[in-house]
Amino acid sequence: MTACVIDASVAAKWFLPASGEAFTAEAPRMLAELRRRTAAILSNAPLVTADERLANALAARYPVRWLGAA
């Protein structure tokens, strides 16, 4: 994975109880991957979100990844 921007819908899955939440297995795997490597603050990094509507709205203009497509 290249550098990315994580929105709150993904980060919250790292800390909140998993009951009833989608993609609760994918979010910790992503966190583990990010921790394995060092990361500088970059521009033009893709946004990673669990919010499908947000991903669809931004996809035409910005680099974005929906967690459900991972």
PDB file of N, CA, C and O in Angstrom:
ATOM      1  N   MET A   1       0.845  -1.176   0.000  1.00  0.00           N
ATOM      2  CA  MET A   1       0.000   0.000   0.000  1.00  0.00           C
ATOM      3  C   MET A   1       0.886   1.234   0.000  1.00  0.00           C
ATOM      4  O   MET A   1       1.912   1.271   0.680  1.00  0.00           O
ATOM      5  N   THR A   2       0.496   2.224  -0.751  1.00  0.00           N
ATOM      6  CA  THR A   2       1.199   3.497  -0.743  1.00  0.00           C
ATOM      7  C   THR A   2       0.665   4.352   0.386  1.00  0.00           C
ATOM      8  O   THR A   2      -0.236   3.929   1.111  1.00  0.00           O
ATOM      9  N   ALA A   3       1.204   5.545   0.546  1.00  0.00           N
ATOM     10  CA  ALA A   3       0.712   6.459   1.582  1.00  0.00           C
ATOM     11  C   ALA A   3      -0.762   6.751   1.355  1.00  0.00           C
ATOM     12  O   ALA A   3      -1.235   6.753   0.219  1.00  0.00           O
ATOM     13  N   CYS A   4      -1.480   6.997   2.430  1.00  0.00           N
ATOM     14  CA  CYS A   4      -2.911   7.287   2.313  1.00  0.00           C
ATOM     15  C   CYS A   4      -3.361   8.157   3.475  1.00  0.00           C
ATOM     16  O   CYS A   4      -2.638   8.328   4.457  1.00  0.00           O
ATOM     17  N   VAL A   5      -4.539   8.692   3.353  1.00  0.00           N
ATOM     18  CA  VAL A   5      -5.186   9.477   4.399  1.00  0.00           C
ATOM     19  C   VAL A   5      -6.326   8.628   4.937  1.00  0.00           C
ATOM     20  O   VAL A   5      -7.151   8.137   4.166  1.00  0.00           O
ATOM     21  N   ILE A   6      -6.379   8.451   6.247  1.00  0.00           N
ATOM     22  CA  ILE A   6      -7.422   7.634   6.868  1.00  0.00           C
ATOM     23  C   ILE A   6      -8.481   8.553   7.460  1.00  0.00           C
ATOM     24  O   ILE A   6      -8.150   9.467   8.214  1.00  0.00           O
ATOM     25  N   ASP A   7      -9.750   8.327   7.131  1.00  0.00           N
ATOM     26  CA  ASP A   7     -10.788   9.151   7.748  1.00  0.00           C
ATOM     27  C   ASP A   7     -11.294   8.492   9.029  1.00  0.00           C
ATOM     28  O   ASP A   7     -10.955   7.347   9.328  1.00  0.00           O
ATOM     29  N   ALA A   8     -12.093   9.216   9.763  1.00  0.00           N
ATOM     30  CA  ALA A   8     -12.558   8.760  11.079  1.00  0.00           C
ATOM     31  C   ALA A   8     -13.375   7.475  11.003  1.00  0.00           C
ATOM     32  O   ALA A   8     -13.395   6.712  11.969  1.00  0.00           O
ATOM     33  N   SER A   9     -14.045   7.215   9.890  1.00  0.00           N
ATOM     34  CA  SER A   9     -14.851   5.992   9.791  1.00  0.00           C
ATOM     35  C   SER A   9     -13.983   4.748   9.805  1.00  0.00           C
ATOM     36  O   SER A   9     -14.445   3.676  10.194  1.00  0.00           O
ATOM     37  N   VAL A  10     -12.735   4.874   9.387  1.00  0.00           N
ATOM     38  CA  VAL A  10     -11.798   3.755   9.442  1.00  0.00           C
ATOM     39  C   VAL A  10     -11.106   3.732  10.802  1.00  0.00           C
ATOM     40  O   VAL A  10     -11.056   2.687  11.451  1.00  0.00           O
ATOM     41  N   ALA A  11     -10.575   4.869  11.239  1.00  0.00           N
ATOM     42  CA  ALA A  11      -9.843   4.934  12.505  1.00  0.00           C
ATOM     43  C   ALA A  11     -10.713   4.525  13.692  1.00  0.00           C
ATOM     44  O   ALA A  11     -10.213   3.910  14.634  1.00  0.00           O
ATOM     45  N   ALA A  12     -11.986   4.849  13.666  1.00  0.00           N
ATOM     46  CA  ALA A  12     -12.879   4.479  14.768  1.00  0.00           C
ATOM     47  C   ALA A  12     -12.974   2.965  14.916  1.00  0.00           C
ATOM     48  O   ALA A  12     -13.155   2.463  16.025  1.00  0.00           O
ATOM     49  N   LYS A  13     -12.856   2.245  13.824  1.00  0.00           N
ATOM     50  CA  LYS A  13     -12.932   0.781  13.873  1.00  0.00           C
ATOM     51  C   LYS A  13     -11.732   0.166  14.583  1.00  0.00           C
ATOM     52  O   LYS A  13     -11.777  -1.000  14.976  1.00  0.00           O
ATOM     53  N   TRP A  14     -10.656   0.940  14.752  1.00  0.00           N
ATOM     54  CA  TRP A  14      -9.488   0.450  15.482  1.00  0.00           C
ATOM     55  C   TRP A  14      -9.745   0.429  16.983  1.00  0.00           C
ATOM     56  O   TRP A  14      -9.086  -0.315  17.709  1.00  0.00           O
ATOM     57  N   PHE A  15     -10.693   1.233  17.458  1.00  0.00           N
ATOM     58  CA  PHE A  15     -10.864   1.423  18.892  1.00  0.00           C
ATOM     59  C   PHE A  15     -12.248   1.078  19.432  1.00  0.00           C
ATOM     60  O   PHE A  15     -12.374   0.771  20.617  1.00  0.00           O
ATOM     61  N   LEU A  16     -13.274   1.119  18.616  1.00  0.00           N
ATOM     62  CA  LEU A  16     -14.644   0.900  19.079  1.00  0.00           C
ATOM     63  C   LEU A  16     -15.015  -0.578  18.997  1.00  0.00           C
ATOM     64  O   LEU A  16     -14.422  -1.324  18.218  1.00  0.00           O
ATOM     65  N   PRO A  17     -15.992  -1.004  19.793  1.00  0.00           N
ATOM     66  CA  PRO A  17     -16.436  -2.407  19.734  1.00  0.00           C
ATOM     67  C   PRO A  17     -16.915  -2.774  18.334  1.00  0.00           C
ATOM     68  O   PRO A  17     -17.489  -1.947  17.625  1.00  0.00           O
ATOM     69  N   ALA A  18     -16.676  -4.004  17.951  1.00  0.00           N
ATOM     70  CA  ALA A  18     -16.950  -4.452  16.589  1.00  0.00           C
ATOM     71  C   ALA A  18     -18.392  -4.869  16.327  1.00  0.00           C
ATOM     72  O   ALA A  18     -18.757  -5.082  15.170  1.00  0.00           O
ATOM     73  N   SER A  19     -19.207  -4.990  17.337  1.00  0.00           N
ATOM     74  CA  SER A  19     -20.554  -5.525  17.135  1.00  0.00           C
ATOM     75  C   SER A  19     -21.366  -4.678  16.153  1.00  0.00           C
ATOM     76  O   SER A  19     -21.557  -3.479  16.354  1.00  0.00           O
ATOM     77  N   GLY A  20     -21.831  -5.322  15.101  1.00  0.00           N
ATOM     78  CA  GLY A  20     -22.677  -4.652  14.120  1.00  0.00           C
ATOM     79  C   GLY A  20     -21.941  -3.783  13.114  1.00  0.00           C
ATOM     80  O   GLY A  20     -22.579  -3.202  12.235  1.00  0.00           O
ATOM     81  N   GLU A  21     -20.644  -3.674  13.209  1.00  0.00           N
ATOM     82  CA  GLU A  21     -19.868  -2.831  12.302  1.00  0.00           C
ATOM     83  C   GLU A  21     -19.333  -3.647  11.126  1.00  0.00           C
ATOM     84  O   GLU A  21     -18.894  -4.784  11.297  1.00  0.00           O
ATOM     85  N   ALA A  22     -19.374  -3.068   9.955  1.00  0.00           N
ATOM     86  CA  ALA A  22     -18.780  -3.696   8.776  1.00  0.00           C
ATOM     87  C   ALA A  22     -17.293  -3.394   8.723  1.00  0.00           C
ATOM     88  O   ALA A  22     -16.851  -2.363   9.229  1.00  0.00           O
ATOM     89  N   PHE A  23     -16.529  -4.269   8.127  1.00  0.00           N
ATOM     90  CA  PHE A  23     -15.097  -4.093   7.863  1.00  0.00           C
ATOM     91  C   PHE A  23     -14.242  -4.009   9.119  1.00  0.00           C
ATOM     92  O   PHE A  23     -13.168  -3.409   9.098  1.00  0.00           O
ATOM     93  N   THR A  24     -14.705  -4.603  10.210  1.00  0.00           N
ATOM     94  CA  THR A  24     -13.921  -4.546  11.450  1.00  0.00           C
ATOM     95  C   THR A  24     -12.663  -5.402  11.369  1.00  0.00           C
ATOM     96  O   THR A  24     -11.731  -5.173  12.140  1.00  0.00           O
ATOM     97  N   ALA A  25     -12.600  -6.355  10.488  1.00  0.00           N
ATOM     98  CA  ALA A  25     -11.382  -7.152  10.306  1.00  0.00           C
ATOM     99  C   ALA A  25     -10.378  -6.429   9.418  1.00  0.00           C
ATOM    100  O   ALA A  25      -9.172  -6.541   9.636  1.00  0.00           O
ATOM    101  N   GLU A  26     -10.855  -5.694   8.425  1.00  0.00           N
ATOM    102  CA  GLU A  26      -9.973  -5.006   7.494  1.00  0.00           C
ATOM    103  C   GLU A  26      -9.235  -3.832   8.144  1.00  0.00           C
ATOM    104  O   GLU A  26      -8.055  -3.615   7.867  1.00  0.00           O
ATOM    105  N   ALA A  27      -9.914  -3.083   8.996  1.00  0.00           N
ATOM    106  CA  ALA A  27      -9.306  -1.885   9.596  1.00  0.00           C
ATOM    107  C   ALA A  27      -8.075  -2.202  10.444  1.00  0.00           C
ATOM    108  O   ALA A  27      -7.066  -1.514  10.286  1.00  0.00           O
ATOM    109  N   PRO A  28      -8.090  -3.199  11.335  1.00  0.00           N
ATOM    110  CA  PRO A  28      -6.873  -3.506  12.107  1.00  0.00           C
ATOM    111  C   PRO A  28      -5.723  -4.008  11.233  1.00  0.00           C
ATOM    112  O   PRO A  28      -4.557  -3.740  11.525  1.00  0.00           O
ATOM    113  N   ARG A  29      -6.049  -4.733  10.164  1.00  0.00           N
ATOM    114  CA  ARG A  29      -4.991  -5.182   9.251  1.00  0.00           C
ATOM    115  C   ARG A  29      -4.302  -3.983   8.607  1.00  0.00           C
ATOM    116  O   ARG A  29      -3.081  -3.968   8.449  1.00  0.00           O
ATOM    117  N   MET A  30      -5.098  -2.979   8.236  1.00  0.00           N
ATOM    118  CA  MET A  30      -4.526  -1.775   7.643  1.00  0.00           C
ATOM    119  C   MET A  30      -3.650  -1.043   8.654  1.00  0.00           C
ATOM    120  O   MET A  30      -2.568  -0.569   8.308  1.00  0.00           O
ATOM    121  N   LEU A  31      -4.110  -0.949   9.901  1.00  0.00           N
ATOM    122  CA  LEU A  31      -3.321  -0.288  10.947  1.00  0.00           C
ATOM    123  C   LEU A  31      -1.999  -1.013  11.147  1.00  0.00           C
ATOM    124  O   LEU A  31      -0.958  -0.369  11.268  1.00  0.00           O
ATOM    125  N   ALA A  32      -2.020  -2.316  11.183  1.00  0.00           N
ATOM    126  CA  ALA A  32      -0.786  -3.092  11.361  1.00  0.00           C
ATOM    127  C   ALA A  32       0.177  -2.828  10.210  1.00  0.00           C
ATOM    128  O   ALA A  32       1.382  -2.689  10.422  1.00  0.00           O
ATOM    129  N   GLU A  33      -0.348  -2.760   9.006  1.00  0.00           N
ATOM    130  CA  GLU A  33       0.506  -2.479   7.845  1.00  0.00           C
ATOM    131  C   GLU A  33       1.127  -1.084   7.943  1.00  0.00           C
ATOM    132  O   GLU A  33       2.306  -0.905   7.641  1.00  0.00           O
ATOM    133  N   LEU A  34       0.344  -0.114   8.360  1.00  0.00           N
ATOM    134  CA  LEU A  34       0.857   1.252   8.489  1.00  0.00           C
ATOM    135  C   LEU A  34       1.922   1.346   9.566  1.00  0.00           C
ATOM    136  O   LEU A  34       2.885   2.099   9.420  1.00  0.00           O
ATOM    137  N   ARG A  35       1.762   0.591  10.646  1.00  0.00           N
ATOM    138  CA  ARG A  35       2.743   0.612  11.735  1.00  0.00           C
ATOM    139  C   ARG A  35       4.067  -0.031  11.342  1.00  0.00           C
ATOM    140  O   ARG A  35       5.111   0.318  11.893  1.00  0.00           O
ATOM    141  N   ARG A  36       4.035  -0.972  10.391  1.00  0.00           N
ATOM    142  CA  ARG A  36       5.255  -1.666   9.969  1.00  0.00           C
ATOM    143  C   ARG A  36       6.214  -0.763   9.216  1.00  0.00           C
ATOM    144  O   ARG A  36       7.403  -1.068   9.120  1.00  0.00           O
ATOM    145  N   ARG A  37       5.736   0.301   8.701  1.00  0.00           N
ATOM    146  CA  ARG A  37       6.628   1.172   7.933  1.00  0.00           C
ATOM    147  C   ARG A  37       6.521   2.606   8.426  1.00  0.00           C
ATOM    148  O   ARG A  37       5.508   3.006   8.999  1.00  0.00           O
ATOM    149  N   THR A  38       7.546   3.349   8.202  1.00  0.00           N
ATOM    150  CA  THR A  38       7.525   4.748   8.605  1.00  0.00           C
ATOM    151  C   THR A  38       6.766   5.523   7.565  1.00  0.00           C
ATOM    152  O   THR A  38       6.752   5.158   6.389  1.00  0.00           O
ATOM    153  N   ALA A  39       6.129   6.601   7.998  1.00  0.00           N
ATOM    154  CA  ALA A  39       5.317   7.383   7.071  1.00  0.00           C
ATOM    155  C   ALA A  39       5.522   8.851   7.318  1.00  0.00           C
ATOM    156  O   ALA A  39       5.265   9.332   8.422  1.00  0.00           O
ATOM    157  N   ALA A  40       6.008   9.625   6.257  1.00  0.00           N
ATOM    158  CA  ALA A  40       6.055  11.102   6.299  1.00  0.00           C
ATOM    159  C   ALA A  40       4.702  11.635   5.910  1.00  0.00           C
ATOM    160  O   ALA A  40       3.915  10.895   5.318  1.00  0.00           O
ATOM    161  N   ILE A  41       4.368  12.947   6.226  1.00  0.00           N
ATOM    162  CA  ILE A  41       3.101  13.573   5.821  1.00  0.00           C
ATOM    163  C   ILE A  41       3.242  13.926   4.351  1.00  0.00           C
ATOM    164  O   ILE A  41       4.132  14.685   3.968  1.00  0.00           O
ATOM    165  N   LEU A  42       2.349  13.366   3.520  1.00  0.00           N
ATOM    166  CA  LEU A  42       2.417  13.526   2.074  1.00  0.00           C
ATOM    167  C   LEU A  42       1.156  14.164   1.534  1.00  0.00           C
ATOM    168  O   LEU A  42       0.073  14.000   2.096  1.00  0.00           O
ATOM    169  N   SER A  43       1.303  14.888   0.445  1.00  0.00           N
ATOM    170  CA  SER A  43       0.114  15.391  -0.245  1.00  0.00           C
ATOM    171  C   SER A  43      -0.212  14.431  -1.381  1.00  0.00           C
ATOM    172  O   SER A  43       0.616  13.601  -1.757  1.00  0.00           O
ATOM    173  N   ASN A  44      -1.376  14.542  -1.907  1.00  0.00           N
ATOM    174  CA  ASN A  44      -1.856  13.675  -2.981  1.00  0.00           C
ATOM    175  C   ASN A  44      -1.960  12.212  -2.572  1.00  0.00           C
ATOM    176  O   ASN A  44      -2.026  11.335  -3.433  1.00  0.00           O
ATOM    177  N   ALA A  45      -1.975  11.938  -1.283  1.00  0.00           N
ATOM    178  CA  ALA A  45      -2.163  10.569  -0.811  1.00  0.00           C
ATOM    179  C   ALA A  45      -3.656  10.245  -0.867  1.00  0.00           C
ATOM    180  O   ALA A  45      -4.485  11.120  -0.620  1.00  0.00           O
ATOM    181  N   PRO A  46      -4.005   9.003  -1.189  1.00  0.00           N
ATOM    182  CA  PRO A  46      -5.429   8.666  -1.278  1.00  0.00           C
ATOM    183  C   PRO A  46      -6.101   8.651   0.095  1.00  0.00           C
ATOM    184  O   PRO A  46      -5.489   8.287   1.099  1.00  0.00           O
ATOM    185  N   LEU A  47      -7.348   9.045   0.115  1.00  0.00           N
ATOM    186  CA  LEU A  47      -8.184   8.949   1.301  1.00  0.00           C
ATOM    187  C   LEU A  47      -8.716   7.532   1.377  1.00  0.00           C
ATOM    188  O   LEU A  47      -9.218   7.013   0.380  1.00  0.00           O
ATOM    189  N   VAL A  48      -8.619   6.895   2.526  1.00  0.00           N
ATOM    190  CA  VAL A  48      -9.214   5.580   2.749  1.00  0.00           C
ATOM    191  C   VAL A  48     -10.396   5.785   3.684  1.00  0.00           C
ATOM    192  O   VAL A  48     -10.244   6.349   4.767  1.00  0.00           O
ATOM    193  N   THR A  49     -11.564   5.332   3.271  1.00  0.00           N
ATOM    194  CA  THR A  49     -12.775   5.547   4.048  1.00  0.00           C
ATOM    195  C   THR A  49     -13.654   4.308   4.060  1.00  0.00           C
ATOM    196  O   THR A  49     -13.655   3.529   3.107  1.00  0.00           O
ATOM    197  N   ALA A  50     -14.395   4.130   5.132  1.00  0.00           N
ATOM    198  CA  ALA A  50     -15.405   3.080   5.203  1.00  0.00           C
ATOM    199  C   ALA A  50     -16.771   3.625   4.779  1.00  0.00           C
ATOM    200  O   ALA A  50     -17.756   2.888   4.741  1.00  0.00           O
ATOM    201  N   ASP A  51     -16.819   4.908   4.466  1.00  0.00           N
ATOM    202  CA  ASP A  51     -18.048   5.585   4.061  1.00  0.00           C
ATOM    203  C   ASP A  51     -18.175   5.496   2.532  1.00  0.00           C
ATOM    204  O   ASP A  51     -17.555   6.268   1.801  1.00  0.00           O
ATOM    205  N   GLU A  52     -18.982   4.550   2.067  1.00  0.00           N
ATOM    206  CA  GLU A  52     -19.117   4.317   0.630  1.00  0.00           C
ATOM    207  C   GLU A  52     -19.652   5.540  -0.107  1.00  0.00           C
ATOM    208  O   GLU A  52     -19.207   5.841  -1.214  1.00  0.00           O
ATOM    209  N   ARG A  53     -20.594   6.239   0.497  1.00  0.00           N
ATOM    210  CA  ARG A  53     -21.150   7.439  -0.144  1.00  0.00           C
ATOM    211  C   ARG A  53     -20.073   8.514  -0.311  1.00  0.00           C
ATOM    212  O   ARG A  53     -20.001   9.167  -1.353  1.00  0.00           O
ATOM    213  N   LEU A  54     -19.238   8.697   0.714  1.00  0.00           N
ATOM    214  CA  LEU A  54     -18.147   9.668   0.620  1.00  0.00           C
ATOM    215  C   LEU A  54     -17.168   9.258  -0.477  1.00  0.00           C
ATOM    216  O   LEU A  54     -16.762  10.090  -1.289  1.00  0.00           O
ATOM    217  N   ALA A  55     -16.791   7.992  -0.504  1.00  0.00           N
ATOM    218  CA  ALA A  55     -15.864   7.503  -1.523  1.00  0.00           C
ATOM    219  C   ALA A  55     -16.408   7.748  -2.927  1.00  0.00           C
ATOM    220  O   ALA A  55     -15.677   8.210  -3.803  1.00  0.00           O
ATOM    221  N   ASN A  56     -17.673   7.445  -3.141  1.00  0.00           N
ATOM    222  CA  ASN A  56     -18.285   7.645  -4.453  1.00  0.00           C
ATOM    223  C   ASN A  56     -18.342   9.117  -4.833  1.00  0.00           C
ATOM    224  O   ASN A  56     -18.136   9.473  -5.994  1.00  0.00           O
ATOM    225  N   ALA A  57     -18.620   9.966  -3.862  1.00  0.00           N
ATOM    226  CA  ALA A  57     -18.717  11.397  -4.134  1.00  0.00           C
ATOM    227  C   ALA A  57     -17.362  12.013  -4.495  1.00  0.00           C
ATOM    228  O   ALA A  57     -17.297  12.938  -5.304  1.00  0.00           O
ATOM    229  N   LEU A  58     -16.292  11.507  -3.902  1.00  0.00           N
ATOM    230  CA  LEU A  58     -14.970  12.084  -4.126  1.00  0.00           C
ATOM    231  C   LEU A  58     -14.180  11.428  -5.251  1.00  0.00           C
ATOM    232  O   LEU A  58     -13.239  12.025  -5.774  1.00  0.00           O
ATOM    233  N   ALA A  59     -14.546  10.230  -5.622  1.00  0.00           N
ATOM    234  CA  ALA A  59     -13.729   9.409  -6.523  1.00  0.00           C
ATOM    235  C   ALA A  59     -13.424  10.068  -7.867  1.00  0.00           C
ATOM    236  O   ALA A  59     -12.352   9.835  -8.426  1.00  0.00           O
ATOM    237  N   ALA A  60     -14.314  10.864  -8.389  1.00  0.00           N
ATOM    238  CA  ALA A  60     -14.087  11.480  -9.698  1.00  0.00           C
ATOM    239  C   ALA A  60     -13.029  12.578  -9.653  1.00  0.00           C
ATOM    240  O   ALA A  60     -12.415  12.892 -10.673  1.00  0.00           O
ATOM    241  N   ARG A  61     -12.813  13.164  -8.474  1.00  0.00           N
ATOM    242  CA  ARG A  61     -11.886  14.305  -8.385  1.00  0.00           C
ATOM    243  C   ARG A  61     -10.640  14.046  -7.554  1.00  0.00           C
ATOM    244  O   ARG A  61      -9.628  14.723  -7.734  1.00  0.00           O
ATOM    245  N   TYR A  62     -10.697  13.079  -6.648  1.00  0.00           N
ATOM    246  CA  TYR A  62      -9.597  12.858  -5.713  1.00  0.00           C
ATOM    247  C   TYR A  62      -9.260  11.384  -5.625  1.00  0.00           C
ATOM    248  O   TYR A  62     -10.109  10.537  -5.903  1.00  0.00           O
ATOM    249  N   PRO A  63      -8.021  11.063  -5.238  1.00  0.00           N
ATOM    250  CA  PRO A  63      -7.695   9.652  -5.012  1.00  0.00           C
ATOM    251  C   PRO A  63      -8.375   9.159  -3.726  1.00  0.00           C
ATOM    252  O   PRO A  63      -8.141   9.709  -2.650  1.00  0.00           O
ATOM    253  N   VAL A  64      -9.196   8.148  -3.837  1.00  0.00           N
ATOM    254  CA  VAL A  64      -9.951   7.650  -2.689  1.00  0.00           C
ATOM    255  C   VAL A  64     -10.089   6.140  -2.794  1.00  0.00           C
ATOM    256  O   VAL A  64     -10.245   5.598  -3.888  1.00  0.00           O
ATOM    257  N   ARG A  65     -10.030   5.458  -1.647  1.00  0.00           N
ATOM    258  CA  ARG A  65     -10.258   4.007  -1.580  1.00  0.00           C
ATOM    259  C   ARG A  65     -11.347   3.740  -0.572  1.00  0.00           C
ATOM    260  O   ARG A  65     -11.281   4.214   0.562  1.00  0.00           O
ATOM    261  N   TRP A  66     -12.347   2.987  -0.976  1.00  0.00           N
ATOM    262  CA  TRP A  66     -13.408   2.564  -0.063  1.00  0.00           C
ATOM    263  C   TRP A  66     -12.942   1.278   0.588  1.00  0.00           C
ATOM    264  O   TRP A  66     -12.509   0.356  -0.104  1.00  0.00           O
ATOM    265  N   LEU A  67     -13.023   1.199   1.909  1.00  0.00           N
ATOM    266  CA  LEU A  67     -12.545   0.047   2.667  1.00  0.00           C
ATOM    267  C   LEU A  67     -13.224  -1.248   2.213  1.00  0.00           C
ATOM    268  O   LEU A  67     -12.620  -2.319   2.276  1.00  0.00           O
ATOM    269  N   GLY A  68     -14.453  -1.156   1.765  1.00  0.00           N
ATOM    270  CA  GLY A  68     -15.183  -2.338   1.317  1.00  0.00           C
ATOM    271  C   GLY A  68     -14.648  -2.927   0.019  1.00  0.00           C
ATOM    272  O   GLY A  68     -14.966  -4.068  -0.316  1.00  0.00           O
ATOM    273  N   ALA A  69     -13.846  -2.172  -0.710  1.00  0.00           N
ATOM    274  CA  ALA A  69     -13.269  -2.667  -1.954  1.00  0.00           C
ATOM    275  C   ALA A  69     -11.890  -3.262  -1.740  1.00  0.00           C
ATOM    276  O   ALA A  69     -11.250  -3.717  -2.689  1.00  0.00           O
ATOM    277  N   ALA A  70     -11.424  -3.260  -0.481  1.00  0.00           N
ATOM    278  CA  ALA A  70     -10.060  -3.756  -0.187  1.00  0.00           C
ATOM    279  C   ALA A  70      -9.990  -5.250  -0.263  1.00  0.00           C
ATOM    280  O   ALA A  70      -8.926  -5.830  -0.045  1.00  0.00           O
TER     281      ALA A  70
END
